[in-house]
Amino acid sequence: MQRVLLTGASGGIGTRLRELLPPLYPDLRLSDLTTPKDLGADEEFVAADLADMSAVERIVEGMDGIIHMGGFSVEGPWDTILQSNIVGTYNLFEAARRKGVKRIVFASSNHVVGFYPRDQHIGIDVTALPDTRYGVSKAFGESLGAFYAYKFGLEVLCLRIGNVSDQPGNLRLAAIWLKPEDLVQLIRIGLEHPDIRYEIFYGVSGNAGSWWDNSVADRYGYKPSGDSATVIEAAREGQAKLKADPVGDYYQGGHFAAQEFDGGLLRAPEKK
């Protein structure tokens, strides 16, 4: 994998990846709607609006692989989500097909399954239960990746990313914590593993209290170095500062599930 494009390079995760990826992929192209404030002289950056197909074709030109972190990363108005995460993701996959890109690592989200209760341990094969319009857009991206893999032969890895940080700030984030170095390991599997065709992994470290079965990633050699149990006291301290949230505290999606919640299923059906 010689030439790699990182979209969303100005965002929080993209900024961290700019620190960690160059030793692995020295020929790295960065893109975002806005230029990173701390862009280095040795970094290649090409601005692009993902909703503009011609701009997207320019940034994917000559690439072997794409790490697609771009888009709107929180809940927002439908038109914003539509343009950034649905039209933009379609443009990215279609431009990749046209330009002969081999591999795409797509940043999906835990919010694809945010309406599962926290006491349920789930794998990748469960029905999508998105907790927001944002989660819906990421479920769309996973389906789009499958379409381009099975129809056109692109090789795609979708990562249902949890919380990327150096230390989780509360108990929910501890359950879904993804150490930045573990994210890099997952990206490398997506770009380099010879057997990847189309897969979904959970973007999570080896947390003792994880809600997710990540055995598919394990079969591809994923060996996470992080475990939020090592920093659980700080997470408990952060949790103690939060207000009780009857909806958010029940569902895996947390406050994303609680946003706009009005007359929905406050509790999932009891297990039989």
C-alpha positions, 0 to 999 in steps of 0.5 A: 500500500503505497499511496494512501488518502486520509479524509477528515484530516482536520477532525479529532481522529484525523488529527491524531492519525496524522501523528501516527500514520506517516511512519507507516504510510509516508506517501500520505495525502490529507483532505478535509473541507478546511485546512488543518491549523498546524499543517506541516510543510512536509504534509500533502493536503488537498481541500475538498467538499465531499458533496462535490464529485469532481473534487472527490475524484481529484483527491482519490486520483492515484491512491491505492487505499483510502481511510475515510474519516471525513463527514459530519461526526455528530448528530445534526440536521438532516440536510447536513447529514445527507450532504456530508455523510450520505452524498459524500460517502457515495461520492467517495466510493464511486470516485474510488471505483472510477479511479481504480482504488484498491482498498477503503477503510470506512469509519462507521460508528457505534451509533449504528447499533446505539439502541441496543441496551448496555446489558446485551453483548452483540456481534457484527451480525445484529440488526442495525438499530441506529440511534440518530440520523448520524447513526443512520448515515453510518449504516448507509455507509456500511451497506454502500461498502458492501454494494461496492465490494460485491458489485465492483470488487472493491475491498472494504473494511468498516470500523464501528468506532467507539471512543478514540482517546488517550483515556475514557472520560466516563463509564460508557466511554470506558466500555467503548474505548479505542486506544489510538494505537489500536485504531492504527492496527485496525486500519493496517488490517483494512489496508494490508491484510490479503484476505480482506474483501468486505468486513465489519469490525468494532473499533474498540480496544480489548476492554474487559467491560466491552459490549461487543464481540470483536472475534471477527477482527481477532481472526484477522490478527487484531491484538489490541494493546489497550484495556480501559480497566487500567484507567477505570478509576478516572472513568468512574470519577468522570461518571460521578460528575454526570447527571442521571439520564434514564434513556442514555444510561440504558442504551449503548448509544448514551446521550445520542440515543437520548437526543429528541427521544419522544415516545420511543421504546424506553426499554427494549423487550425483556429477554426470554 
